[in-house]
Amino acid sequence: KTEMDQDASLHGYLGVAYFLRYRSTGKKDAAALRSARQEFRRALVLDPSYQLDRTVFSRDVIDAFQNVRKDG
């Protein structure tokens, strides 16, 4: 594994990108949502205290991330 594979923020931002793709398709791209959730989970495994910046991301992105945190 590379150093980047161990970077929680990288996985957080990849999750955001997948979630934005999901949202842009009218929430019809289930694969993008699964990928977003996987990346968010990976970020939280690497850093359980990881948070997305609430001043940067929209409420629906933050909610999607927090739902993954709650789901474990």
All heavy atoms as a GROMACS GRO file, in nm:
protein
  584
    1LYS      N    1   0.084  -0.119   0.000
    1LYS     CA    2   0.000   0.000   0.000
    1LYS      C    3   0.088   0.125   0.000
    1LYS      O    4   0.191   0.127   0.063
    1LYS     CB    5  -0.091   0.001   0.122
    1LYS     CG    6  -0.193  -0.109   0.118
    1LYS     CD    7  -0.291  -0.094   0.230
    1LYS     CE    8  -0.395  -0.203   0.214
    1LYS     NZ    9  -0.509  -0.184   0.296
    2THR      N   10   0.038   0.225  -0.068
    2THR     CA   11   0.113   0.350  -0.073
    2THR      C   12   0.074   0.438   0.045
    2THR      O   13  -0.025   0.414   0.114
    2THR     CB   14   0.083   0.426  -0.204
    2THR    OG1   15  -0.053   0.470  -0.201
    2THR    CG2   16   0.108   0.340  -0.326
    3GLU      N   17   0.152   0.541   0.065
    3GLU     CA   18   0.123   0.637   0.171
    3GLU      C   19  -0.014   0.701   0.150
    3GLU      O   20  -0.088   0.725   0.244
    3GLU     CB   21   0.232   0.744   0.174
    3GLU     CG   22   0.221   0.837   0.291
    3GLU     CD   23   0.336   0.934   0.299
    3GLU    OE1   24   0.450   0.893   0.271
    3GLU    OE2   25   0.311   1.050   0.332
    4MET      N   26  -0.048   0.725   0.024
    4MET     CA   27  -0.178   0.785  -0.006
    4MET      C   28  -0.294   0.694   0.035
    4MET      O   29  -0.399   0.742   0.075
    4MET     CB   30  -0.190   0.822  -0.154
    4MET     CG   31  -0.108   0.944  -0.190
    4MET     SD   32  -0.120   0.989  -0.363
    4MET     CE   33  -0.293   1.017  -0.382
    5ASP      N   34  -0.274   0.563   0.024
    5ASP     CA   35  -0.379   0.469   0.064
    5ASP      C   36  -0.411   0.483   0.213
    5ASP      O   37  -0.518   0.442   0.256
    5ASP     CB   38  -0.337   0.324   0.037
    5ASP     CG   39  -0.336   0.290  -0.110
    5ASP    OD1   40  -0.409   0.354  -0.188
    5ASP    OD2   41  -0.260   0.198  -0.148
    6GLN      N   42  -0.318   0.537   0.287
    6GLN     CA   43  -0.335   0.550   0.432
    6GLN      C   44  -0.379   0.690   0.474
    6GLN      O   45  -0.378   0.723   0.591
    6GLN     CB   46  -0.202   0.514   0.502
    6GLN     CG   47  -0.153   0.375   0.470
    6GLN     CD   48  -0.255   0.267   0.506
    6GLN    OE1   49  -0.310   0.267   0.615
    6GLN    NE2   50  -0.281   0.177   0.413
    7ASP      N   51  -0.419   0.772   0.378
    7ASP     CA   52  -0.458   0.911   0.404
    7ASP      C   53  -0.610   0.921   0.414
    7ASP      O   54  -0.680   0.907   0.314
    7ASP     CB   55  -0.404   0.999   0.291
    7ASP     CG   56  -0.429   1.147   0.313
    7ASP    OD1   57  -0.512   1.184   0.398
    7ASP    OD2   58  -0.363   1.227   0.243
    8ALA      N   59  -0.660   0.945   0.534
    8ALA     CA   60  -0.805   0.952   0.554
    8ALA      C   61  -0.869   1.061   0.469
    8ALA      O   62  -0.977   1.042   0.414
    8ALA     CB   63  -0.836   0.975   0.702
    9SER      N   64  -0.802   1.176   0.457
    9SER     CA   65  -0.862   1.285   0.381
    9SER      C   66  -0.876   1.250   0.233
    9SER      O   67  -0.973   1.289   0.168
    9SER     CB   68  -0.786   1.416   0.399
    9SER     OG   69  -0.654   1.405   0.350
   10LEU      N   70  -0.781   1.173   0.179
   10LEU     CA   71  -0.793   1.129   0.040
   10LEU      C   72  -0.920   1.048   0.022
   10LEU      O   73  -0.998   1.071  -0.070
   10LEU     CB   74  -0.671   1.045   0.000
   10LEU     CG   75  -0.686   0.973  -0.134
   10LEU    CD1   76  -0.671   1.071  -0.248
   10LEU    CD2   77  -0.586   0.862  -0.146
   11HIS      N   78  -0.945   0.955   0.112
   11HIS     CA   79  -1.064   0.872   0.102
   11HIS      C   80  -1.191   0.953   0.127
   11HIS      O   81  -1.294   0.928   0.065
   11HIS     CB   82  -1.054   0.752   0.196
   11HIS     CG   83  -0.947   0.657   0.153
   11HIS    ND1   84  -0.962   0.570   0.048
   11HIS    CD2   85  -0.820   0.640   0.198
   11HIS    CE1   86  -0.851   0.501   0.030
   11HIS    NE2   87  -0.763   0.542   0.121
   12GLY      N   88  -1.182   1.049   0.216
   12GLY     CA   89  -1.296   1.137   0.240
   12GLY      C   90  -1.334   1.215   0.115
   12GLY      O   91  -1.451   1.221   0.076
   13TYR      N   92  -1.232   1.270   0.048
   13TYR     CA   93  -1.260   1.348  -0.073
   13TYR      C   94  -1.304   1.260  -0.189
   13TYR      O   95  -1.388   1.301  -0.269
   13TYR     CB   96  -1.139   1.433  -0.112
   13TYR     CG   97  -1.124   1.555  -0.024
   13TYR    CD1   98  -1.030   1.560   0.078
   13TYR    CD2   99  -1.207   1.665  -0.041
   13TYR    CE1  100  -1.018   1.671   0.159
   13TYR    CE2  101  -1.196   1.777   0.039
   13TYR     CZ  102  -1.102   1.780   0.139
   13TYR     OH  103  -1.091   1.889   0.219
   14LEU      N  104  -1.251   1.140  -0.198
   14LEU     CA  105  -1.300   1.047  -0.301
   14LEU      C  106  -1.447   1.014  -0.274
   14LEU      O  107  -1.528   1.007  -0.368
   14LEU     CB  108  -1.218   0.917  -0.301
   14LEU     CG  109  -1.083   0.923  -0.370
   14LEU    CD1  110  -1.005   0.795  -0.342
   14LEU    CD2  111  -1.100   0.944  -0.519
   15GLY      N  112  -1.480   0.994  -0.149
   15GLY     CA  113  -1.620   0.970  -0.113
   15GLY      C  114  -1.709   1.085  -0.154
   15GLY      O  115  -1.819   1.065  -0.207
   16VAL      N  116  -1.662   1.208  -0.132
   16VAL     CA  117  -1.738   1.325  -0.173
   16VAL      C  118  -1.758   1.324  -0.324
   16VAL      O  119  -1.869   1.348  -0.373
   16VAL     CB  120  -1.668   1.456  -0.128
   16VAL    CG1  121  -1.733   1.577  -0.194
   16VAL    CG2  122  -1.670   1.469   0.023
   17ALA      N  123  -1.653   1.295  -0.399
   17ALA     CA  124  -1.663   1.293  -0.545
   17ALA      C  125  -1.767   1.190  -0.591
   17ALA      O  126  -1.851   1.220  -0.677
   17ALA     CB  127  -1.527   1.264  -0.607
   18TYR      N  128  -1.762   1.072  -0.534
   18TYR     CA  129  -1.862   0.970  -0.570
   18TYR      C  130  -2.002   1.015  -0.531
   18TYR      O  131  -2.098   0.994  -0.605
   18TYR     CB  132  -1.830   0.836  -0.505
   18TYR     CG  133  -1.720   0.759  -0.572
   18TYR    CD1  134  -1.604   0.726  -0.504
   18TYR    CD2  135  -1.732   0.716  -0.703
   18TYR    CE1  136  -1.504   0.653  -0.565
   18TYR    CE2  137  -1.633   0.643  -0.766
   18TYR     CZ  138  -1.519   0.612  -0.695
   18TYR     OH  139  -1.420   0.541  -0.757
   19PHE      N  140  -2.015   1.076  -0.413
   19PHE     CA  141  -2.148   1.120  -0.370
   19PHE      C  142  -2.202   1.229  -0.462
   19PHE      O  143  -2.320   1.228  -0.497
   19PHE     CB  144  -2.146   1.169  -0.225
   19PHE     CG  145  -2.283   1.205  -0.177
   19PHE    CD1  146  -2.372   1.107  -0.136
   19PHE    CD2  147  -2.326   1.336  -0.176
   19PHE    CE1  148  -2.500   1.138  -0.094
   19PHE    CE2  149  -2.454   1.370  -0.135
   19PHE     CZ  150  -2.541   1.271  -0.094
   20LEU      N  151  -2.116   1.320  -0.504
   20LEU     CA  152  -2.160   1.426  -0.596
   20LEU      C  153  -2.202   1.367  -0.730
   20LEU      O  154  -2.296   1.417  -0.794
   20LEU     CB  155  -2.051   1.532  -0.612
   20LEU     CG  156  -2.022   1.614  -0.487
   20LEU    CD1  157  -1.906   1.709  -0.513
   20LEU    CD2  158  -2.145   1.688  -0.438
   21ARG      N  159  -2.133   1.262  -0.772
   21ARG     CA  160  -2.175   1.193  -0.896
   21ARG      C  161  -2.314   1.133  -0.876
   21ARG      O  162  -2.402   1.145  -0.963
   21ARG     CB  163  -2.075   1.087  -0.934
   21ARG     CG  164  -2.116   1.010  -1.056
   21ARG     CD  165  -2.017   0.905  -1.093
   21ARG     NE  166  -2.068   0.830  -1.204
   21ARG     CZ  167  -1.992   0.775  -1.297
   21ARG    NH1  168  -1.862   0.789  -1.291
   21ARG    NH2  169  -2.046   0.708  -1.394
   22TYR      N  170  -2.333   1.067  -0.765
   22TYR     CA  171  -2.464   1.008  -0.732
   22TYR      C  172  -2.573   1.115  -0.734
   22TYR      O  173  -2.677   1.099  -0.795
   22TYR     CB  174  -2.454   0.940  -0.596
   22TYR     CG  175  -2.584   0.903  -0.532
   22TYR    CD1  176  -2.661   0.798  -0.582
   22TYR    CD2  177  -2.631   0.973  -0.421
   22TYR    CE1  178  -2.782   0.763  -0.522
   22TYR    CE2  179  -2.750   0.938  -0.360
   22TYR     CZ  180  -2.825   0.834  -0.412
   22TYR     OH  181  -2.943   0.800  -0.352
   23ARG      N  182  -2.546   1.226  -0.669
   23ARG     CA  183  -2.644   1.335  -0.662
   23ARG      C  184  -2.672   1.395  -0.800
   23ARG      O  185  -2.786   1.427  -0.833
   23ARG     CB  186  -2.593   1.443  -0.566
   23ARG     CG  187  -2.698   1.546  -0.532
   23ARG     CD  188  -2.647   1.644  -0.432
   23ARG     NE  189  -2.546   1.728  -0.495
   23ARG     CZ  190  -2.476   1.820  -0.432
   23ARG    NH1  191  -2.492   1.839  -0.303
   23ARG    NH2  192  -2.387   1.892  -0.494
   24SER      N  193  -2.569   1.408  -0.882
   24SER     CA  194  -2.585   1.470  -1.014
   24SER      C  195  -2.666   1.384  -1.110
   24SER      O  196  -2.714   1.434  -1.211
   24SER     CB  197  -2.449   1.504  -1.075
   24SER     OG  198  -2.385   1.387  -1.121
   25THR      N  199  -2.678   1.255  -1.081
   25THR     CA  200  -2.756   1.166  -1.168
   25THR      C  201  -2.900   1.154  -1.120
   25THR      O  202  -2.971   1.062  -1.162
   25THR     CB  203  -2.693   1.025  -1.174
   25THR    OG1  204  -2.696   0.967  -1.044
   25THR    CG2  205  -2.552   1.028  -1.229
   26GLY      N  206  -2.942   1.245  -1.034
   26GLY     CA  207  -3.077   1.237  -0.981
   26GLY      C  208  -3.092   1.123  -0.883
   26GLY      O  209  -3.200   1.068  -0.866
   27LYS      N  210  -2.982   1.086  -0.820
   27LYS     CA  211  -2.977   0.978  -0.720
   27LYS      C  212  -3.016   0.843  -0.780
   27LYS      O  213  -3.079   0.762  -0.715
   27LYS     CB  214  -3.061   1.014  -0.598
   27LYS     CG  215  -3.012   1.141  -0.530
   27LYS     CD  216  -3.085   1.171  -0.403
   27LYS     CE  217  -3.022   1.294  -0.338
   27LYS     NZ  218  -3.088   1.332  -0.215
   28LYS      N  219  -2.975   0.823  -0.906
   28LYS     CA  220  -3.006   0.696  -0.973
   28LYS      C  221  -2.884   0.606  -0.989
   28LYS      O  222  -2.898   0.493  -1.031
   28LYS     CB  223  -3.066   0.725  -1.111
   28LYS     CG  224  -3.200   0.792  -1.102
   28LYS     CD  225  -3.254   0.825  -1.238
   28LYS     CE  226  -3.387   0.897  -1.222
   28LYS     NZ  227  -3.430   0.963  -1.343
   29ASP      N  228  -2.764   0.658  -0.958
   29ASP     CA  229  -2.641   0.580  -0.975
   29ASP      C  230  -2.606   0.512  -0.843
   29ASP      O  231  -2.527   0.563  -0.764
   29ASP     CB  232  -2.528   0.672  -1.022
   29ASP     CG  233  -2.402   0.598  -1.061
   29ASP    OD1  234  -2.389   0.479  -1.027
   29ASP    OD2  235  -2.315   0.660  -1.124
   30ALA      N  236  -2.666   0.396  -0.821
   30ALA     CA  237  -2.646   0.324  -0.695
   30ALA      C  238  -2.500   0.285  -0.675
   30ALA      O  239  -2.451   0.282  -0.562
   30ALA     CB  240  -2.736   0.202  -0.689
   31ALA      N  241  -2.429   0.256  -0.783
   31ALA     CA  242  -2.287   0.218  -0.772
   31ALA      C  243  -2.205   0.334  -0.717
   31ALA      O  244  -2.114   0.314  -0.637
   31ALA     CB  245  -2.234   0.172  -0.907
   32ALA      N  246  -2.237   0.455  -0.759
   32ALA     CA  247  -2.164   0.572  -0.709
   32ALA      C  248  -2.191   0.591  -0.560
   32ALA      O  249  -2.100   0.624  -0.484
   32ALA     CB  250  -2.203   0.698  -0.788
   33LEU      N  251  -2.314   0.568  -0.518
   33LEU     CA  252  -2.345   0.580  -0.375
   33LEU      C  253  -2.271   0.474  -0.295
   33LEU      O  254  -2.214   0.504  -0.189
   33LEU     CB  255  -2.496   0.569  -0.351
   33LEU     CG  256  -2.539   0.580  -0.205
   33LEU    CD1  257  -2.495   0.714  -0.144
   33LEU    CD2  258  -2.690   0.562  -0.194
   34ARG      N  259  -2.267   0.351  -0.344
   34ARG     CA  260  -2.192   0.245  -0.275
   34ARG      C  261  -2.044   0.283  -0.265
   34ARG      O  262  -1.981   0.265  -0.161
   34ARG     CB  263  -2.207   0.112  -0.348
   34ARG     CG  264  -2.335   0.039  -0.317
   34ARG     CD  265  -2.335  -0.104  -0.367
   34ARG     NE  266  -2.308  -0.116  -0.510
   34ARG     CZ  267  -2.400  -0.104  -0.605
   34ARG    NH1  268  -2.526  -0.081  -0.574
   34ARG    NH2  269  -2.367  -0.117  -0.732
   35SER      N  270  -1.988   0.336  -0.374
   35SER     CA  271  -1.846   0.376  -0.374
   35SER      C  272  -1.823   0.490  -0.275
   35SER      O  273  -1.722   0.490  -0.204
   35SER     CB  274  -1.802   0.418  -0.514
   35SER     OG  275  -1.805   0.307  -0.601
   36ALA      N  276  -1.915   0.584  -0.270
   36ALA     CA  277  -1.902   0.695  -0.174
   36ALA      C  278  -1.899   0.641  -0.032
   36ALA      O  279  -1.812   0.677   0.048
   36ALA     CB  280  -2.018   0.793  -0.191
   37ARG      N  281  -1.991   0.552  -0.002
   37ARG     CA  282  -1.998   0.496   0.132
   37ARG      C  283  -1.872   0.415   0.165
   37ARG      O  284  -1.822   0.422   0.278
   37ARG     CB  285  -2.124   0.411   0.148
   37ARG     CG  286  -2.251   0.496   0.140
   37ARG     CD  287  -2.378   0.415   0.150
   37ARG     NE  288  -2.390   0.342   0.275
   37ARG     CZ  289  -2.427   0.396   0.391
   37ARG    NH1  290  -2.457   0.523   0.397
   37ARG    NH2  291  -2.434   0.321   0.500
   38GLN      N  292  -1.819   0.341   0.069
   38GLN     CA  293  -1.695   0.265   0.092
   38GLN      C  294  -1.578   0.359   0.122
   38GLN      O  295  -1.498   0.332   0.212
   38GLN     CB  296  -1.661   0.181  -0.032
   38GLN     CG  297  -1.749   0.061  -0.049
   38GLN     CD  298  -1.722  -0.012  -0.180
   38GLN    OE1  299  -1.680   0.047  -0.279
   38GLN    NE2  300  -1.747  -0.142  -0.180
   39GLU      N  301  -1.568   0.467   0.047
   39GLU     CA  302  -1.458   0.562   0.070
   39GLU      C  303  -1.473   0.631   0.205
   39GLU      O  304  -1.376   0.649   0.278
   39GLU     CB  305  -1.450   0.664  -0.043
   39GLU     CG  306  -1.409   0.604  -0.176
   39GLU     CD  307  -1.270   0.542  -0.177
   39GLU    OE1  308  -1.185   0.575  -0.092
   39GLU    OE2  309  -1.244   0.458  -0.265
   40PHE      N  310  -1.595   0.669   0.240
   40PHE     CA  311  -1.618   0.730   0.372
   40PHE      C  312  -1.580   0.632   0.483
   40PHE      O  313  -1.515   0.670   0.580
   40PHE     CB  314  -1.764   0.774   0.388
   40PHE     CG  315  -1.805   0.891   0.304
   40PHE    CD1  316  -1.938   0.907   0.268
   40PHE    CD2  317  -1.714   0.987   0.261
   40PHE    CE1  318  -1.980   1.015   0.191
   40PHE    CE2  319  -1.753   1.096   0.185
   40PHE     CZ  320  -1.887   1.110   0.150
   41ARG      N  321  -1.619   0.505   0.466
   41ARG     CA  322  -1.583   0.403   0.567
   41ARG      C  323  -1.432   0.391   0.580
   41ARG      O  324  -1.378   0.380   0.690
   41ARG     CB  325  -1.643   0.267   0.529
   41ARG     CG  326  -1.775   0.242   0.590
   41ARG     CD  327  -1.822   0.098   0.571
   41ARG     NE  328  -1.961   0.104   0.534
   41ARG     CZ  329  -2.010   0.092   0.413
   41ARG    NH1  330  -1.932   0.068   0.311
   41ARG    NH2  331  -2.139   0.103   0.391
   42ARG      N  332  -1.363   0.388   0.466
   42ARG     CA  333  -1.217   0.375   0.466
   42ARG      C  334  -1.154   0.492   0.541
   42ARG      O  335  -1.061   0.475   0.620
   42ARG     CB  336  -1.165   0.366   0.323
   42ARG     CG  337  -1.016   0.350   0.314
   42ARG     CD  338  -0.973   0.210   0.356
   42ARG     NE  339  -0.829   0.200   0.345
   42ARG     CZ  340  -0.753   0.145   0.437
   42ARG    NH1  341  -0.805   0.089   0.543
   42ARG    NH2  342  -0.623   0.140   0.422
   43ALA      N  343  -1.204   0.612   0.516
   43ALA     CA  344  -1.152   0.730   0.586
   43ALA      C  345  -1.168   0.713   0.737
   43ALA      O  346  -1.076   0.743   0.814
   43ALA     CB  347  -1.222   0.856   0.538
   44LEU      N  348  -1.284   0.663   0.779
   44LEU     CA  349  -1.310   0.648   0.922
   44LEU      C  350  -1.232   0.534   0.985
   44LEU      O  351  -1.198   0.540   1.103
   44LEU     CB  352  -1.460   0.630   0.944
   44LEU     CG  353  -1.541   0.756   0.915
   44LEU    CD1  354  -1.690   0.724   0.908
   44LEU    CD2  355  -1.512   0.863   1.019
   45VAL      N  356  -1.201   0.431   0.908
   45VAL     CA  357  -1.115   0.324   0.958
   45VAL      C  358  -0.975   0.379   0.985
   45VAL      O  359  -0.913   0.351   1.087
   45VAL     CB  360  -1.110   0.206   0.859
   45VAL    CG1  361  -0.994   0.111   0.890
   45VAL    CG2  362  -1.241   0.130   0.860
   46LEU      N  363  -0.927   0.460   0.891
   46LEU     CA  364  -0.792   0.516   0.905
   46LEU      C  365  -0.785   0.620   1.016
   46LEU      O  366  -0.684   0.632   1.085
   46LEU     CB  367  -0.748   0.579   0.772
   46LEU     CG  368  -0.725   0.480   0.659
   46LEU    CD1  369  -0.708   0.553   0.527
   46LEU    CD2  370  -0.604   0.392   0.689
   47ASP      N  371  -0.893   0.697   1.031
   47ASP     CA  372  -0.895   0.802   1.133
   47ASP      C  373  -1.039   0.815   1.186
   47ASP      O  374  -1.121   0.886   1.127
   47ASP     CB  375  -0.848   0.935   1.074
   47ASP     CG  376  -0.849   1.048   1.175
   47ASP    OD1  377  -0.888   1.027   1.292
   47ASP    OD2  378  -0.809   1.161   1.137
   48PRO      N  379  -1.070   0.747   1.295
   48PRO     CA  380  -1.207   0.749   1.348
   48PRO      C  381  -1.259   0.888   1.383
   48PRO      O  382  -1.379   0.908   1.391
   48PRO     CB  383  -1.198   0.660   1.473
   48PRO     CG  384  -1.081   0.571   1.446
   48PRO     CD  385  -0.983   0.655   1.368
   49SER      N  386  -1.171   0.984   1.402
   49SER     CA  387  -1.216   1.120   1.434
   49SER      C  388  -1.225   1.210   1.310
   49SER      O  389  -1.256   1.328   1.322
   49SER     CB  390  -1.122   1.184   1.537
   49SER     OG  391  -0.993   1.202   1.480
   50TYR      N  392  -1.203   1.152   1.192
   50TYR     CA  393  -1.205   1.231   1.068
   50TYR      C  394  -1.342   1.296   1.048
   50TYR      O  395  -1.445   1.236   1.073
   50TYR     CB  396  -1.172   1.141   0.948
   50TYR     CG  397  -1.170   1.217   0.818
   50TYR    CD1  398  -1.063   1.298   0.786
   50TYR    CD2  399  -1.277   1.209   0.730
   50TYR    CE1  400  -1.061   1.370   0.667
   50TYR    CE2  401  -1.276   1.281   0.612
   50TYR     CZ  402  -1.168   1.362   0.581
   50TYR     OH  403  -1.168   1.434   0.465
   51GLN      N  404  -1.338   1.421   1.004
   51GLN     CA  405  -1.460   1.498   0.975
   51GLN      C  406  -1.444   1.568   0.841
   51GLN      O  407  -1.335   1.613   0.808
   51GLN     CB  408  -1.485   1.605   1.082
   51GLN     CG  409  -1.519   1.552   1.218
   51GLN     CD  410  -1.660   1.497   1.224
   51GLN    OE1  411  -1.745   1.528   1.142
   51GLN    NE2  412  -1.683   1.412   1.322
   52LEU      N  413  -1.552   1.580   0.768
   52LEU     CA  414  -1.553   1.667   0.650
   52LEU      C  415  -1.576   1.809   0.698
   52LEU      O  416  -1.647   1.832   0.797
   52LEU     CB  417  -1.665   1.626   0.554
   52LEU     CG  418  -1.648   1.492   0.484
   52LEU    CD1  419  -1.772   1.461   0.400
   52LEU    CD2  420  -1.524   1.491   0.395
   53ASP      N  421  -1.520   1.905   0.628
   53ASP     CA  422  -1.531   2.046   0.665
   53ASP      C  423  -1.671   2.098   0.634
   53ASP      O  424  -1.711   2.109   0.519
   53ASP     CB  425  -1.425   2.126   0.589
   53ASP     CG  426  -1.414   2.269   0.635
   53ASP    OD1  427  -1.512   2.322   0.692
   53ASP    OD2  428  -1.308   2.328   0.612
   54ARG      N  429  -1.744   2.133   0.738
   54ARG     CA  430  -1.881   2.180   0.723
   54ARG      C  431  -1.889   2.316   0.652
   54ARG      O  432  -1.997   2.354   0.604
   54ARG     CB  433  -1.950   2.189   0.859
   54ARG     CG  434  -1.973   2.054   0.921
   54ARG     CD  435  -2.033   2.067   1.061
   54ARG     NE  436  -2.048   1.937   1.123
   54ARG     CZ  437  -2.152   1.858   1.107
   54ARG    NH1  438  -2.252   1.896   1.031
   54ARG    NH2  439  -2.158   1.741   1.167
   55THR      N  440  -1.779   2.389   0.649
   55THR     CA  441  -1.780   2.518   0.579
   55THR      C  442  -1.755   2.502   0.430
   55THR      O  443  -1.773   2.596   0.354
   55THR     CB  444  -1.676   2.615   0.638
   55THR    OG1  445  -1.544   2.562   0.617
   55THR    CG2  446  -1.700   2.638   0.787
   56VAL      N  447  -1.714   2.383   0.387
   56VAL     CA  448  -1.682   2.357   0.247
   56VAL      C  449  -1.793   2.278   0.178
   56VAL      O  450  -1.830   2.308   0.064
   56VAL     CB  451  -1.548   2.282   0.234
   56VAL    CG1  452  -1.521   2.241   0.091
   56VAL    CG2  453  -1.434   2.366   0.290
   57PHE      N  454  -1.846   2.178   0.246
   57PHE     CA  455  -1.939   2.085   0.183
   57PHE      C  456  -2.083   2.114   0.221
   57PHE      O  457  -2.112   2.160   0.331
   57PHE     CB  458  -1.902   1.941   0.220
   57PHE     CG  459  -1.765   1.903   0.171
   57PHE    CD1  460  -1.661   1.887   0.258
   57PHE    CD2  461  -1.741   1.887   0.035
   57PHE    CE1  462  -1.534   1.855   0.213
   57PHE    CE2  463  -1.616   1.855  -0.012
   57PHE     CZ  464  -1.511   1.839   0.077
   58SER      N  465  -2.173   2.081   0.130
   58SER     CA  466  -2.315   2.104   0.152
   58SER      C  467  -2.369   2.009   0.257
   58SER      O  468  -2.308   1.906   0.290
   58SER     CB  469  -2.392   2.087   0.021
   58SER     OG  470  -2.379   1.953  -0.025
   59ARG      N  471  -2.485   2.045   0.307
   59ARG     CA  472  -2.547   1.967   0.414
   59ARG      C  473  -2.571   1.821   0.373
   59ARG      O  474  -2.552   1.730   0.453
   59ARG     CB  475  -2.680   2.035   0.452
   59ARG     CG  476  -2.755   1.966   0.561
   59ARG     CD  477  -2.684   1.981   0.690
   59ARG     NE  478  -2.751   1.900   0.790
   59ARG     CZ  479  -2.714   1.896   0.915
   59ARG    NH1  480  -2.612   1.968   0.955
   59ARG    NH2  481  -2.777   1.821   1.000
   60ASP      N  482  -2.611   1.797   0.247
   60ASP     CA  483  -2.639   1.659   0.207
   60ASP      C  484  -2.512   1.575   0.201
   60ASP      O  485  -2.516   1.456   0.234
   60ASP     CB  486  -2.719   1.651   0.076
   60ASP     CG  487  -2.649   1.711  -0.044
   60ASP    OD1  488  -2.564   1.802  -0.026
   60ASP    OD2  489  -2.681   1.670  -0.156
   61VAL      N  490  -2.400   1.636   0.167
   61VAL     CA  491  -2.272   1.564   0.167
   61VAL      C  492  -2.233   1.529   0.311
   61VAL      O  493  -2.196   1.415   0.341
   61VAL     CB  494  -2.160   1.646   0.098
   61VAL    CG1  495  -2.025   1.581   0.116
   61VAL    CG2  496  -2.192   1.664  -0.050
   62ILE      N  497  -2.243   1.627   0.398
   62ILE     CA  498  -2.210   1.605   0.540
   62ILE      C  499  -2.302   1.497   0.598
   62ILE      O  500  -2.257   1.407   0.670
   62ILE     CB  501  -2.222   1.736   0.622
   62ILE    CG1  502  -2.121   1.840   0.572
   62ILE    CG2  503  -2.207   1.710   0.771
   62ILE    CD1  504  -1.976   1.805   0.591
   63ASP      N  505  -2.431   1.504   0.567
   63ASP     CA  506  -2.526   1.404   0.618
   63ASP      C  507  -2.491   1.264   0.568
   63ASP      O  508  -2.498   1.168   0.645
   63ASP     CB  509  -2.669   1.440   0.577
   63ASP     CG  510  -2.725   1.558   0.654
   63ASP    OD1  511  -2.664   1.599   0.756
   63ASP    OD2  512  -2.831   1.609   0.612
   64ALA      N  513  -2.455   1.252   0.442
   64ALA     CA  514  -2.418   1.121   0.386
   64ALA      C  515  -2.297   1.064   0.460
   64ALA      O  516  -2.292   0.947   0.495
   64ALA     CB  517  -2.389   1.131   0.236
   65PHE      N  518  -2.199   1.150   0.486
   65PHE     CA  519  -2.080   1.108   0.561
   65PHE      C  520  -2.117   1.066   0.703
   65PHE      O  521  -2.075   0.960   0.751
   65PHE     CB  522  -1.976   1.220   0.563
   65PHE     CG  523  -1.855   1.187   0.642
   65PHE    CD1  524  -1.756   1.106   0.588
   65PHE    CD2  525  -1.837   1.234   0.770
   65PHE    CE1  526  -1.642   1.073   0.661
   65PHE    CE2  527  -1.725   1.203   0.844
   65PHE     CZ  528  -1.627   1.121   0.789
   66GLN      N  529  -2.197   1.147   0.770
   66GLN     CA  530  -2.235   1.117   0.908
   66GLN      C  531  -2.319   0.990   0.917
   66GLN      O  532  -2.310   0.916   1.016
   66GLN     CB  533  -2.309   1.236   0.971
   66GLN     CG  534  -2.222   1.357   0.990
   66GLN     CD  535  -2.106   1.338   1.086
   66GLN    OE1  536  -2.078   1.228   1.136
   66GLN    NE2  537  -2.032   1.443   1.111
   67ASN      N  538  -2.399   0.963   0.815
   67ASN     CA  539  -2.476   0.839   0.814
   67ASN      C  540  -2.385   0.718   0.810
   67ASN      O  541  -2.414   0.616   0.873
   67ASN     CB  542  -2.574   0.837   0.697
   67ASN     CG  543  -2.691   0.929   0.718
   67ASN    OD1  544  -2.723   0.966   0.831
   67ASN    ND2  545  -2.755   0.970   0.610
   68VAL      N  546  -2.275   0.726   0.736
   68VAL     CA  547  -2.179   0.616   0.733
   68VAL      C  548  -2.115   0.601   0.871
   68VAL      O  549  -2.098   0.490   0.920
   68VAL     CB  550  -2.072   0.640   0.624
   68VAL    CG1  551  -1.958   0.540   0.636
   68VAL    CG2  552  -2.136   0.631   0.485
   69ARG      N  553  -2.084   0.712   0.934
   69ARG     CA  554  -2.026   0.706   1.070
   69ARG      C  555  -2.123   0.635   1.165
   69ARG      O  556  -2.083   0.549   1.242
   69ARG     CB  557  -1.997   0.847   1.121
   69ARG     CG  558  -1.936   0.849   1.261
   69ARG     CD  559  -1.921   0.988   1.317
   69ARG     NE  560  -1.832   1.070   1.241
   69ARG     CZ  561  -1.698   1.063   1.244
   69ARG    NH1  562  -1.639   0.972   1.317
   69ARG    NH2  563  -1.625   1.145   1.172
   70LYS      N  564  -2.251   0.669   1.158
   70LYS     CA  565  -2.351   0.609   1.247
   70LYS      C  566  -2.371   0.460   1.217
   70LYS      O  567  -2.391   0.381   1.309
   70LYS     CB  568  -2.486   0.680   1.232
   70LYS     CG  569  -2.492   0.814   1.297
   70LYS     CD  570  -2.632   0.869   1.286
   70LYS     CE  571  -2.627   1.004   1.220
   70LYS     NZ  572  -2.755   1.062   1.191
   71ASP      N  573  -2.367   0.426   1.089
   71ASP     CA  574  -2.391   0.287   1.048
   71ASP      C  575  -2.275   0.195   1.084
   71ASP      O  576  -2.291   0.074   1.088
   71ASP     CB  577  -2.416   0.278   0.898
   71ASP     CG  578  -2.547   0.344   0.858
   71ASP    OD1  579  -2.630   0.372   0.947
   71ASP    OD2  580  -2.564   0.368   0.738
   72GLY      N  581  -2.158   0.257   1.106
   72GLY     CA  582  -2.041   0.178   1.143
   72GLY      C  583  -1.989   0.104   1.031
   72GLY      O  584  -1.948   0.039   0.967
   0.00000   0.00000   0.00000
